[in-house]
Structures are given as C-alpha cells and as structure tokens.
Amino acid sequence: MARLSGMSVSAFHRAFQAATPISPIRFRTEIRLQEARLMPATRPGDVTAVGRRVGYDNSSQCNREYRRLFGAPRAVTRTASARPDRAPAAT
C-alpha cells in the first residue's frame, strides 16, 4: 500500500494511523474477515475455501483471527446468521 501511495513504509504507517485508529495491517485483516463473514458457505467444509478467497493461505490462522474479531468461530456465526432466532456470540 505504501508503494502505491508513493510513500515510504514508515511515512505511510504514520499517515494511516493519523487517519484511522488502527494499523494498516489490522485494517487489512479486518477487511478480509468482514468479507469472509459476508461470504456464504455452501458446504460445511467451505471454511477453508473462504479463508483462501479472502487471502489466507492457512485456514487455522484465518479461523483464529475470525474468532478474535467476532468472538465466535466462523461456523457458529454462519449457523446463527442462517437462523434468525439465534445471534452470534457477543464479545
């Protein structure tokens, strides 16, 4: 991102954090996980494929980050969103 903006990495990091309350890496992670949350999984084993589609080579890392951000594993969130009478765990 720094290269695309024509800035050094350190200058980009400072400018990014001046504009947002989080680091560029955390921002990218949250965008990826929001995208994963919105992707419908067509099969129970599709969690790995969703992780790959949003940029994770390691499905375990994707699952850990997802749980850290949303407070529940993706499978639980997906099940709860499919059933309106249940909500995902809150953090």
Phi and psi restraints in degrees (range 20) as a CNS / XPLOR table:
assign (resid 1 and name C) (resid 2 and name N)
       (resid 2 and name CA) (resid 2 and name C) 1.0 -61.7 20.0 2
assign (resid 2 and name N) (resid 2 and name CA)
       (resid 2 and name C) (resid 3 and name N) 1.0 -44.4 20.0 2
assign (resid 2 and name C) (resid 3 and name N)
       (resid 3 and name CA) (resid 3 and name C) 1.0 -61.9 20.0 2
assign (resid 3 and name N) (resid 3 and name CA)
       (resid 3 and name C) (resid 4 and name N) 1.0 -42.9 20.0 2
assign (resid 3 and name C) (resid 4 and name N)
       (resid 4 and name CA) (resid 4 and name C) 1.0 -62.1 20.0 2
assign (resid 4 and name N) (resid 4 and name CA)
       (resid 4 and name C) (resid 5 and name N) 1.0 -31.1 20.0 2
assign (resid 4 and name C) (resid 5 and name N)
       (resid 5 and name CA) (resid 5 and name C) 1.0 -87.5 20.0 2
assign (resid 5 and name N) (resid 5 and name CA)
       (resid 5 and name C) (resid 6 and name N) 1.0 -4.9 20.0 2
assign (resid 5 and name C) (resid 6 and name N)
       (resid 6 and name CA) (resid 6 and name C) 1.0 75.6 20.0 2
assign (resid 6 and name N) (resid 6 and name CA)
       (resid 6 and name C) (resid 7 and name N) 1.0 24.8 20.0 2
assign (resid 6 and name C) (resid 7 and name N)
       (resid 7 and name CA) (resid 7 and name C) 1.0 -118.8 20.0 2
assign (resid 7 and name N) (resid 7 and name CA)
       (resid 7 and name C) (resid 8 and name N) 1.0 161.6 20.0 2
assign (resid 7 and name C) (resid 8 and name N)
       (resid 8 and name CA) (resid 8 and name C) 1.0 -72.2 20.0 2
assign (resid 8 and name N) (resid 8 and name CA)
       (resid 8 and name C) (resid 9 and name N) 1.0 162.6 20.0 2
assign (resid 8 and name C) (resid 9 and name N)
       (resid 9 and name CA) (resid 9 and name C) 1.0 -60.6 20.0 2
assign (resid 9 and name N) (resid 9 and name CA)
       (resid 9 and name C) (resid 10 and name N) 1.0 -45.2 20.0 2
assign (resid 9 and name C) (resid 10 and name N)
       (resid 10 and name CA) (resid 10 and name C) 1.0 -67.1 20.0 2
assign (resid 10 and name N) (resid 10 and name CA)
       (resid 10 and name C) (resid 11 and name N) 1.0 -39.2 20.0 2
assign (resid 10 and name C) (resid 11 and name N)
       (resid 11 and name CA) (resid 11 and name C) 1.0 -66.3 20.0 2
assign (resid 11 and name N) (resid 11 and name CA)
       (resid 11 and name C) (resid 12 and name N) 1.0 -40.8 20.0 2
assign (resid 11 and name C) (resid 12 and name N)
       (resid 12 and name CA) (resid 12 and name C) 1.0 -62.9 20.0 2
assign (resid 12 and name N) (resid 12 and name CA)
       (resid 12 and name C) (resid 13 and name N) 1.0 -44.6 20.0 2
assign (resid 12 and name C) (resid 13 and name N)
       (resid 13 and name CA) (resid 13 and name C) 1.0 -59.3 20.0 2
assign (resid 13 and name N) (resid 13 and name CA)
       (resid 13 and name C) (resid 14 and name N) 1.0 -46.1 20.0 2
assign (resid 13 and name C) (resid 14 and name N)
       (resid 14 and name CA) (resid 14 and name C) 1.0 -62.0 20.0 2
assign (resid 14 and name N) (resid 14 and name CA)
       (resid 14 and name C) (resid 15 and name N) 1.0 -45.4 20.0 2
assign (resid 14 and name C) (resid 15 and name N)
       (resid 15 and name CA) (resid 15 and name C) 1.0 -65.1 20.0 2
assign (resid 15 and name N) (resid 15 and name CA)
       (resid 15 and name C) (resid 16 and name N) 1.0 -40.1 20.0 2
assign (resid 15 and name C) (resid 16 and name N)
       (resid 16 and name CA) (resid 16 and name C) 1.0 -64.2 20.0 2
assign (resid 16 and name N) (resid 16 and name CA)
       (resid 16 and name C) (resid 17 and name N) 1.0 -46.6 20.0 2
assign (resid 16 and name C) (resid 17 and name N)
       (resid 17 and name CA) (resid 17 and name C) 1.0 -71.1 20.0 2
assign (resid 17 and name N) (resid 17 and name CA)
       (resid 17 and name C) (resid 18 and name N) 1.0 -21.8 20.0 2
assign (resid 17 and name C) (resid 18 and name N)
       (resid 18 and name CA) (resid 18 and name C) 1.0 -71.7 20.0 2
assign (resid 18 and name N) (resid 18 and name CA)
       (resid 18 and name C) (resid 19 and name N) 1.0 -29.1 20.0 2
assign (resid 18 and name C) (resid 19 and name N)
       (resid 19 and name CA) (resid 19 and name C) 1.0 -92.7 20.0 2
assign (resid 19 and name N) (resid 19 and name CA)
       (resid 19 and name C) (resid 20 and name N) 1.0 -24.3 20.0 2
assign (resid 19 and name C) (resid 20 and name N)
       (resid 20 and name CA) (resid 20 and name C) 1.0 -133.5 20.0 2
assign (resid 20 and name N) (resid 20 and name CA)
       (resid 20 and name C) (resid 21 and name N) 1.0 158.6 20.0 2
assign (resid 20 and name C) (resid 21 and name N)
       (resid 21 and name CA) (resid 21 and name C) 1.0 -82.7 20.0 2
assign (resid 21 and name N) (resid 21 and name CA)
       (resid 21 and name C) (resid 22 and name N) 1.0 3.2 20.0 2
assign (resid 21 and name C) (resid 22 and name N)
       (resid 22 and name CA) (resid 22 and name C) 1.0 -128.9 20.0 2
assign (resid 22 and name N) (resid 22 and name CA)
       (resid 22 and name C) (resid 23 and name N) 1.0 165.6 20.0 2
assign (resid 22 and name C) (resid 23 and name N)
       (resid 23 and name CA) (resid 23 and name C) 1.0 -76.1 20.0 2
assign (resid 23 and name N) (resid 23 and name CA)
       (resid 23 and name C) (resid 24 and name N) 1.0 160.8 20.0 2
assign (resid 23 and name C) (resid 24 and name N)
       (resid 24 and name CA) (resid 24 and name C) 1.0 -59.8 20.0 2
assign (resid 24 and name N) (resid 24 and name CA)
       (resid 24 and name C) (resid 25 and name N) 1.0 -36.9 20.0 2
assign (resid 24 and name C) (resid 25 and name N)
       (resid 25 and name CA) (resid 25 and name C) 1.0 -66.7 20.0 2
assign (resid 25 and name N) (resid 25 and name CA)
       (resid 25 and name C) (resid 26 and name N) 1.0 -43.7 20.0 2
assign (resid 25 and name C) (resid 26 and name N)
       (resid 26 and name CA) (resid 26 and name C) 1.0 -65.1 20.0 2
assign (resid 26 and name N) (resid 26 and name CA)
       (resid 26 and name C) (resid 27 and name N) 1.0 -37.8 20.0 2
assign (resid 26 and name C) (resid 27 and name N)
       (resid 27 and name CA) (resid 27 and name C) 1.0 -60.3 20.0 2
assign (resid 27 and name N) (resid 27 and name CA)
       (resid 27 and name C) (resid 28 and name N) 1.0 -47.8 20.0 2
assign (resid 27 and name C) (resid 28 and name N)
       (resid 28 and name CA) (resid 28 and name C) 1.0 -60.6 20.0 2
assign (resid 28 and name N) (resid 28 and name CA)
       (resid 28 and name C) (resid 29 and name N) 1.0 -42.4 20.0 2
assign (resid 28 and name C) (resid 29 and name N)
       (resid 29 and name CA) (resid 29 and name C) 1.0 -61.6 20.0 2
assign (resid 29 and name N) (resid 29 and name CA)
       (resid 29 and name C) (resid 30 and name N) 1.0 -46.0 20.0 2
assign (resid 29 and name C) (resid 30 and name N)
       (resid 30 and name CA) (resid 30 and name C) 1.0 -65.2 20.0 2
assign (resid 30 and name N) (resid 30 and name CA)
       (resid 30 and name C) (resid 31 and name N) 1.0 -37.3 20.0 2
assign (resid 30 and name C) (resid 31 and name N)
       (resid 31 and name CA) (resid 31 and name C) 1.0 -64.4 20.0 2
assign (resid 31 and name N) (resid 31 and name CA)
       (resid 31 and name C) (resid 32 and name N) 1.0 -45.2 20.0 2
assign (resid 31 and name C) (resid 32 and name N)
       (resid 32 and name CA) (resid 32 and name C) 1.0 -58.9 20.0 2
assign (resid 32 and name N) (resid 32 and name CA)
       (resid 32 and name C) (resid 33 and name N) 1.0 -45.2 20.0 2
assign (resid 32 and name C) (resid 33 and name N)
       (resid 33 and name CA) (resid 33 and name C) 1.0 -72.0 20.0 2
assign (resid 33 and name N) (resid 33 and name CA)
       (resid 33 and name C) (resid 34 and name N) 1.0 -33.9 20.0 2
assign (resid 33 and name C) (resid 34 and name N)
       (resid 34 and name CA) (resid 34 and name C) 1.0 -62.4 20.0 2
assign (resid 34 and name N) (resid 34 and name CA)
       (resid 34 and name C) (resid 35 and name N) 1.0 -41.2 20.0 2
assign (resid 34 and name C) (resid 35 and name N)
       (resid 35 and name CA) (resid 35 and name C) 1.0 -63.6 20.0 2
assign (resid 35 and name N) (resid 35 and name CA)
       (resid 35 and name C) (resid 36 and name N) 1.0 -42.8 20.0 2
assign (resid 35 and name C) (resid 36 and name N)
       (resid 36 and name CA) (resid 36 and name C) 1.0 -62.0 20.0 2
assign (resid 36 and name N) (resid 36 and name CA)
       (resid 36 and name C) (resid 37 and name N) 1.0 -38.0 20.0 2
assign (resid 36 and name C) (resid 37 and name N)
       (resid 37 and name CA) (resid 37 and name C) 1.0 -64.6 20.0 2
assign (resid 37 and name N) (resid 37 and name CA)
       (resid 37 and name C) (resid 38 and name N) 1.0 -34.2 20.0 2
assign (resid 37 and name C) (resid 38 and name N)
       (resid 38 and name CA) (resid 38 and name C) 1.0 -83.0 20.0 2
assign (resid 38 and name N) (resid 38 and name CA)
       (resid 38 and name C) (resid 39 and name N) 1.0 -18.9 20.0 2
assign (resid 38 and name C) (resid 39 and name N)
       (resid 39 and name CA) (resid 39 and name C) 1.0 -74.4 20.0 2
assign (resid 39 and name N) (resid 39 and name CA)
       (resid 39 and name C) (resid 40 and name N) 1.0 125.5 20.0 2
assign (resid 39 and name C) (resid 40 and name N)
       (resid 40 and name CA) (resid 40 and name C) 1.0 -74.6 20.0 2
assign (resid 40 and name N) (resid 40 and name CA)
       (resid 40 and name C) (resid 41 and name N) 1.0 137.4 20.0 2
assign (resid 40 and name C) (resid 41 and name N)
       (resid 41 and name CA) (resid 41 and name C) 1.0 -95.8 20.0 2
assign (resid 41 and name N) (resid 41 and name CA)
       (resid 41 and name C) (resid 42 and name N) 1.0 122.8 20.0 2
assign (resid 41 and name C) (resid 42 and name N)
       (resid 42 and name CA) (resid 42 and name C) 1.0 -85.6 20.0 2
assign (resid 42 and name N) (resid 42 and name CA)
       (resid 42 and name C) (resid 43 and name N) 1.0 -21.4 20.0 2
assign (resid 42 and name C) (resid 43 and name N)
       (resid 43 and name CA) (resid 43 and name C) 1.0 -132.7 20.0 2
assign (resid 43 and name N) (resid 43 and name CA)
       (resid 43 and name C) (resid 44 and name N) 1.0 152.4 20.0 2
assign (resid 43 and name C) (resid 44 and name N)
       (resid 44 and name CA) (resid 44 and name C) 1.0 -57.3 20.0 2
assign (resid 44 and name N) (resid 44 and name CA)
       (resid 44 and name C) (resid 45 and name N) 1.0 -34.3 20.0 2
assign (resid 44 and name C) (resid 45 and name N)
       (resid 45 and name CA) (resid 45 and name C) 1.0 -82.2 20.0 2
assign (resid 45 and name N) (resid 45 and name CA)
       (resid 45 and name C) (resid 46 and name N) 1.0 6.6 20.0 2
assign (resid 45 and name C) (resid 46 and name N)
       (resid 46 and name CA) (resid 46 and name C) 1.0 -77.0 20.0 2
assign (resid 46 and name N) (resid 46 and name CA)
       (resid 46 and name C) (resid 47 and name N) 1.0 -4.7 20.0 2
assign (resid 46 and name C) (resid 47 and name N)
       (resid 47 and name CA) (resid 47 and name C) 1.0 -59.5 20.0 2
assign (resid 47 and name N) (resid 47 and name CA)
       (resid 47 and name C) (resid 48 and name N) 1.0 -40.2 20.0 2
assign (resid 47 and name C) (resid 48 and name N)
       (resid 48 and name CA) (resid 48 and name C) 1.0 -63.8 20.0 2
assign (resid 48 and name N) (resid 48 and name CA)
       (resid 48 and name C) (resid 49 and name N) 1.0 -44.7 20.0 2
assign (resid 48 and name C) (resid 49 and name N)
       (resid 49 and name CA) (resid 49 and name C) 1.0 -63.8 20.0 2
assign (resid 49 and name N) (resid 49 and name CA)
       (resid 49 and name C) (resid 50 and name N) 1.0 -39.4 20.0 2
assign (resid 49 and name C) (resid 50 and name N)
       (resid 50 and name CA) (resid 50 and name C) 1.0 -63.5 20.0 2
assign (resid 50 and name N) (resid 50 and name CA)
       (resid 50 and name C) (resid 51 and name N) 1.0 -43.5 20.0 2
assign (resid 50 and name C) (resid 51 and name N)
       (resid 51 and name CA) (resid 51 and name C) 1.0 -57.5 20.0 2
assign (resid 51 and name N) (resid 51 and name CA)
       (resid 51 and name C) (resid 52 and name N) 1.0 -43.6 20.0 2
assign (resid 51 and name C) (resid 52 and name N)
       (resid 52 and name CA) (resid 52 and name C) 1.0 -65.6 20.0 2
assign (resid 52 and name N) (resid 52 and name CA)
       (resid 52 and name C) (resid 53 and name N) 1.0 -39.5 20.0 2
assign (resid 52 and name C) (resid 53 and name N)
       (resid 53 and name CA) (resid 53 and name C) 1.0 -64.6 20.0 2
assign (resid 53 and name N) (resid 53 and name CA)
       (resid 53 and name C) (resid 54 and name N) 1.0 -27.7 20.0 2
assign (resid 53 and name C) (resid 54 and name N)
       (resid 54 and name CA) (resid 54 and name C) 1.0 -98.2 20.0 2
assign (resid 54 and name N) (resid 54 and name CA)
       (resid 54 and name C) (resid 55 and name N) 1.0 7.7 20.0 2
assign (resid 54 and name C) (resid 55 and name N)
       (resid 55 and name CA) (resid 55 and name C) 1.0 107.9 20.0 2
assign (resid 55 and name N) (resid 55 and name CA)
       (resid 55 and name C) (resid 56 and name N) 1.0 9.5 20.0 2
assign (resid 55 and name C) (resid 56 and name N)
       (resid 56 and name CA) (resid 56 and name C) 1.0 -99.7 20.0 2
assign (resid 56 and name N) (resid 56 and name CA)
       (resid 56 and name C) (resid 57 and name N) 1.0 127.8 20.0 2
assign (resid 56 and name C) (resid 57 and name N)
       (resid 57 and name CA) (resid 57 and name C) 1.0 -81.7 20.0 2
assign (resid 57 and name N) (resid 57 and name CA)
       (resid 57 and name C) (resid 58 and name N) 1.0 -24.9 20.0 2
assign (resid 57 and name C) (resid 58 and name N)
       (resid 58 and name CA) (resid 58 and name C) 1.0 -113.3 20.0 2
assign (resid 58 and name N) (resid 58 and name CA)
       (resid 58 and name C) (resid 59 and name N) 1.0 114.1 20.0 2
assign (resid 58 and name C) (resid 59 and name N)
       (resid 59 and name CA) (resid 59 and name C) 1.0 -66.8 20.0 2
assign (resid 59 and name N) (resid 59 and name CA)
       (resid 59 and name C) (resid 60 and name N) 1.0 -29.4 20.0 2
assign (resid 59 and name C) (resid 60 and name N)
       (resid 60 and name CA) (resid 60 and name C) 1.0 -64.6 20.0 2
assign (resid 60 and name N) (resid 60 and name CA)
       (resid 60 and name C) (resid 61 and name N) 1.0 -41.3 20.0 2
assign (resid 60 and name C) (resid 61 and name N)
       (resid 61 and name CA) (resid 61 and name C) 1.0 -63.6 20.0 2
assign (resid 61 and name N) (resid 61 and name CA)
       (resid 61 and name C) (resid 62 and name N) 1.0 -43.1 20.0 2
assign (resid 61 and name C) (resid 62 and name N)
       (resid 62 and name CA) (resid 62 and name C) 1.0 -59.8 20.0 2
assign (resid 62 and name N) (resid 62 and name CA)
       (resid 62 and name C) (resid 63 and name N) 1.0 -45.4 20.0 2
assign (resid 62 and name C) (resid 63 and name N)
       (resid 63 and name CA) (resid 63 and name C) 1.0 -63.7 20.0 2
assign (resid 63 and name N) (resid 63 and name CA)
       (resid 63 and name C) (resid 64 and name N) 1.0 -41.5 20.0 2
assign (resid 63 and name C) (resid 64 and name N)
       (resid 64 and name CA) (resid 64 and name C) 1.0 -63.1 20.0 2
assign (resid 64 and name N) (resid 64 and name CA)
       (resid 64 and name C) (resid 65 and name N) 1.0 -46.9 20.0 2
assign (resid 64 and name C) (resid 65 and name N)
       (resid 65 and name CA) (resid 65 and name C) 1.0 -63.4 20.0 2
assign (resid 65 and name N) (resid 65 and name CA)
       (resid 65 and name C) (resid 66 and name N) 1.0 -40.9 20.0 2
assign (resid 65 and name C) (resid 66 and name N)
       (resid 66 and name CA) (resid 66 and name C) 1.0 -61.4 20.0 2
assign (resid 66 and name N) (resid 66 and name CA)
       (resid 66 and name C) (resid 67 and name N) 1.0 -47.4 20.0 2
assign (resid 66 and name C) (resid 67 and name N)
       (resid 67 and name CA) (resid 67 and name C) 1.0 -63.0 20.0 2
assign (resid 67 and name N) (resid 67 and name CA)
       (resid 67 and name C) (resid 68 and name N) 1.0 -39.9 20.0 2
assign (resid 67 and name C) (resid 68 and name N)
       (resid 68 and name CA) (resid 68 and name C) 1.0 -63.8 20.0 2
assign (resid 68 and name N) (resid 68 and name CA)
       (resid 68 and name C) (resid 69 and name N) 1.0 -40.4 20.0 2
assign (resid 68 and name C) (resid 69 and name N)
       (resid 69 and name CA) (resid 69 and name C) 1.0 -77.5 20.0 2
assign (resid 69 and name N) (resid 69 and name CA)
       (resid 69 and name C) (resid 70 and name N) 1.0 -43.7 20.0 2
assign (resid 69 and name C) (resid 70 and name N)
       (resid 70 and name CA) (resid 70 and name C) 1.0 -103.2 20.0 2
assign (resid 70 and name N) (resid 70 and name CA)
       (resid 70 and name C) (resid 71 and name N) 1.0 -8.4 20.0 2
assign (resid 70 and name C) (resid 71 and name N)
       (resid 71 and name CA) (resid 71 and name C) 1.0 82.1 20.0 2
assign (resid 71 and name N) (resid 71 and name CA)
       (resid 71 and name C) (resid 72 and name N) 1.0 3.2 20.0 2
assign (resid 71 and name C) (resid 72 and name N)
       (resid 72 and name CA) (resid 72 and name C) 1.0 -154.3 20.0 2
assign (resid 72 and name N) (resid 72 and name CA)
       (resid 72 and name C) (resid 73 and name N) 1.0 150.8 20.0 2
assign (resid 72 and name C) (resid 73 and name N)
       (resid 73 and name CA) (resid 73 and name C) 1.0 -61.8 20.0 2
assign (resid 73 and name N) (resid 73 and name CA)
       (resid 73 and name C) (resid 74 and name N) 1.0 155.2 20.0 2
assign (resid 73 and name C) (resid 74 and name N)
       (resid 74 and name CA) (resid 74 and name C) 1.0 -56.6 20.0 2
assign (resid 74 and name N) (resid 74 and name CA)
       (resid 74 and name C) (resid 75 and name N) 1.0 -39.8 20.0 2
assign (resid 74 and name C) (resid 75 and name N)
       (resid 75 and name CA) (resid 75 and name C) 1.0 -60.3 20.0 2
assign (resid 75 and name N) (resid 75 and name CA)
       (resid 75 and name C) (resid 76 and name N) 1.0 -39.9 20.0 2
assign (resid 75 and name C) (resid 76 and name N)
       (resid 76 and name CA) (resid 76 and name C) 1.0 -68.7 20.0 2
assign (resid 76 and name N) (resid 76 and name CA)
       (resid 76 and name C) (resid 77 and name N) 1.0 -44.0 20.0 2
assign (resid 76 and name C) (resid 77 and name N)
       (resid 77 and name CA) (resid 77 and name C) 1.0 -62.0 20.0 2
assign (resid 77 and name N) (resid 77 and name CA)
       (resid 77 and name C) (resid 78 and name N) 1.0 -43.5 20.0 2
assign (resid 77 and name C) (resid 78 and name N)
       (resid 78 and name CA) (resid 78 and name C) 1.0 -62.9 20.0 2
assign (resid 78 and name N) (resid 78 and name CA)
       (resid 78 and name C) (resid 79 and name N) 1.0 -43.6 20.0 2
assign (resid 78 and name C) (resid 79 and name N)
       (resid 79 and name CA) (resid 79 and name C) 1.0 -64.2 20.0 2
assign (resid 79 and name N) (resid 79 and name CA)
       (resid 79 and name C) (resid 80 and name N) 1.0 -43.3 20.0 2
assign (resid 79 and name C) (resid 80 and name N)
       (resid 80 and name CA) (resid 80 and name C) 1.0 -66.1 20.0 2
assign (resid 80 and name N) (resid 80 and name CA)
       (resid 80 and name C) (resid 81 and name N) 1.0 -37.6 20.0 2
assign (resid 80 and name C) (resid 81 and name N)
       (resid 81 and name CA) (resid 81 and name C) 1.0 -72.8 20.0 2
assign (resid 81 and name N) (resid 81 and name CA)
       (resid 81 and name C) (resid 82 and name N) 1.0 -24.2 20.0 2
assign (resid 81 and name C) (resid 82 and name N)
       (resid 82 and name CA) (resid 82 and name C) 1.0 -77.1 20.0 2
assign (resid 82 and name N) (resid 82 and name CA)
       (resid 82 and name C) (resid 83 and name N) 1.0 -22.3 20.0 2
assign (resid 82 and name C) (resid 83 and name N)
       (resid 83 and name CA) (resid 83 and name C) 1.0 -116.4 20.0 2
assign (resid 83 and name N) (resid 83 and name CA)
       (resid 83 and name C) (resid 84 and name N) 1.0 105.0 20.0 2
assign (resid 83 and name C) (resid 84 and name N)
       (resid 84 and name CA) (resid 84 and name C) 1.0 -58.6 20.0 2
assign (resid 84 and name N) (resid 84 and name CA)
       (resid 84 and name C) (resid 85 and name N) 1.0 -22.5 20.0 2
assign (resid 84 and name C) (resid 85 and name N)
       (resid 85 and name CA) (resid 85 and name C) 1.0 -78.5 20.0 2
assign (resid 85 and name N) (resid 85 and name CA)
       (resid 85 and name C) (resid 86 and name N) 1.0 -5.3 20.0 2
assign (resid 85 and name C) (resid 86 and name N)
       (resid 86 and name CA) (resid 86 and name C) 1.0 -123.6 20.0 2
assign (resid 86 and name N) (resid 86 and name CA)
       (resid 86 and name C) (resid 87 and name N) 1.0 141.7 20.0 2
assign (resid 86 and name C) (resid 87 and name N)
       (resid 87 and name CA) (resid 87 and name C) 1.0 -115.8 20.0 2
assign (resid 87 and name N) (resid 87 and name CA)
       (resid 87 and name C) (resid 88 and name N) 1.0 152.1 20.0 2
assign (resid 87 and name C) (resid 88 and name N)
       (resid 88 and name CA) (resid 88 and name C) 1.0 -65.3 20.0 2
assign (resid 88 and name N) (resid 88 and name CA)
       (resid 88 and name C) (resid 89 and name N) 1.0 157.3 20.0 2
assign (resid 88 and name C) (resid 89 and name N)
       (resid 89 and name CA) (resid 89 and name C) 1.0 -61.3 20.0 2
assign (resid 89 and name N) (resid 89 and name CA)
       (resid 89 and name C) (resid 90 and name N) 1.0 136.9 20.0 2
assign (resid 89 and name C) (resid 90 and name N)
       (resid 90 and name CA) (resid 90 and name C) 1.0 -93.7 20.0 2
assign (resid 90 and name N) (resid 90 and name CA)
       (resid 90 and name C) (resid 91 and name N) 1.0 151.9 20.0 2
